[in-house]
Each structure stands twice: as structure tokens, then as C-alpha cells.
Amino acid sequence: MENNVTVKKRFFPRKKVCRFCADPSLVIDYKNPELLKAFLNEKGMIIHRRQTGNCAFHQRRLTTAIKRARIMALLPFVADVEIEE
């Protein structure tokens, strides 16, 4: 008698590494909106640490830079909403 038992392999997600800790040449600056746009979702909200994988130190710096860029009108506060008529 054979037992046909399937064993599920557990899925272990890969640990996310802070992009700024891994590459010291990347500098968080409010004058670089192309870098900051990667950390905004389609609504224009800041993506949290769990999704981006940033460390707490760089996430705080990133948040400050995004807020400064918004005030200087380099980034939008909210995304453009298209009104359908």
C-alpha cells in the first residue's frame, strides 16, 4: 500500500534590503523627483516600509524629502484624476 500524500513546500519570502543601505552612492534629495517617484503609489501617497523594504532611518529621510519636494512643487500632493463625462 502506497500513501499518496502531497507535502506542501513552505514559501519563505526573500528579505527586502534597504536600497539606500545597499548602494551608498544613492542619495536621498528632494531635488531628485525621479528617485522619489518610485516610493509613491498611483494615488501619490508615500509607500510604507514594509512594501519598499527601506530601513527606518532611510524611510524617515525619504518621507521628509518627499514632503519637501511636494512643497517645492516638484511632486504632486495627489495624483491627477481624470473625470469621465
N, C-alpha and C positions, 0 to 999 in steps of 0.2 A: 504494500500500500504506500502510495506516494501522497504526501501532503502538498497541495498546490497553494502555498501561502506566499502572497506577494509582500515584500518588505519595501516600505516607502523610505526613500533616502531623505534625510532632513536637509532642508535648504538653509544654508548659513549665508546671510548677506555679507558682501565684502565691506570691510570697514572703510568709511569715507575718510579721506585725508584732506586736511585744510589746504586749499590751493595756494594760499599765500605763505604757509609754513614750508610747503614742499618746494616752492620756487621763490627764493628771496629777491629775485630781480623784479617780480611783480610788486608794484607799489600802489597802495590804495590812495587815490587822489580824487577829489571832487571834480577836477578839471578833465578827467578822463571818463566821459559818459559811456563810451563803448564798453569799457570793462564793467561799469556799474549796471548797465542794462542786463547783463547776464544774471543778476541777482534780483531782478524784478519779474513778477509774473505778468500775464497778459492784461490784468486789470491795473497794473502799475504799483502793486503792493510789494513790499520787501519780503523775499522768501526767507523762511526761518532756517536756523542752523541745522535742524535735523534733515532737511532736504538738500541743502548745499554742502554740508559736511565741513563747514568752517569751524574753527576753534572759537571760544568765547571772546578772546582778545580781538581777533580779526573781525568777528561779526559785529562787535561794538564799533570798531573803526569804520567798517563798511556802512553801517547804519548812519553814522554821523556824516560820512562822505555823501551818501545818497540824499540825506536831508539838506545838506549844503548845496548840492547840485540842483535840487528842486527849487530852493530859494533863489539861486542864480539863474533860473530858467534854463538849465542845461538838460534837465529831466522833467517829465510831466508829473504832476501830483496824481492825476488819474489818466487812464488810457482814453484814447479817442473812441467815442461811442457813435456808431453810425445809426442814424434814425431812418427806419424804413417807412416810406409813405405809400 
